[in-house]
Amino acid sequence: MFQHQSLGVWLNIRVTKLVLLHTRPEKLKVGHHGEKALESFCHWQHEEYGARYLGNNHVPGSRDDPPPVDVAVLVTRY
């Protein structure tokens, strides 16, 4: 999907973090309604992995520094 010729660029993706949820967090609402599930996931992952990096003077690259999320993918059994 990220290397399709219609993009006009060649992208290489590196997985830097994989989160397996054994129980669903209360704020993450996933069900059969795709649009609502996607919206819930976007809000949840932003709060968990993106919000703390926005609008600060954080200097990335330290050894214990997890990178901000560029792409998050939700895979469910629904």
N, C-alpha and C positions, 0 to 999 in steps of 0.2 A: 504494500500500500504506500509506503514512503519512498519507494524507488520506481514508481510508475513514470513512464516517459512523458506523460502529460504535465508533470510538475515542472519540467524544464531544468531541473537540477538533480544532482545525485546526492541523496542523503544516506548517511550511515547512522543507525540508531544504536545506542549503548544503554543497556539496562543498568541503572545505578542503584535501584532499590526495588524490591519486590515485596509487596505487603499481602500476606494471606490472612484473611479474616476468618477465624473459626466461629465467631459469633458476630452478629451484625450490630454495629454501634447504633445507639438510640437515634442519633441525628441522621443516619443513613436510611432512607426509605426507598426500598427496592421492591418493585412488584411488576404486575403485568402491563401497567401503563408506562410505555417506554419514555415518553416526554417527561413525565413527572419523576421517573427513576433517574433519568439523565440529569435533570435539574438538581435533584437531591444529591447525587454523586458529585456534581461540580461544586456545589456549596460545601459539602463535607470535605472533599480533598483539598479545597482551597484553605479552609480553616485548619486542617491538620498539617498540611505540607507547604502552603504557599504564603499565607498571610504574614507570617513573622518576618519574611524577607522583603516585604514591600515598604517603601518609604523610609528606610533607615540607611545608615552608613556602614552596613555590614560589609566586610571585605571577605569575599569568598576565597576558598583555596586552602584554608587551614586543614590539618589532618582530620580533625573531628567535625568538620563542617559538611553537613549533608547539603547537596545542591538543591536549589529550588526546583520545583516540578515544571518542566516544559510541556510534557505530555503525560496524561494519566488515562489509563484504560481500565474500564470496568468489565469484568467477565463474570456472568452469573449463570445459574441453571434455569433462569426464567426464560 
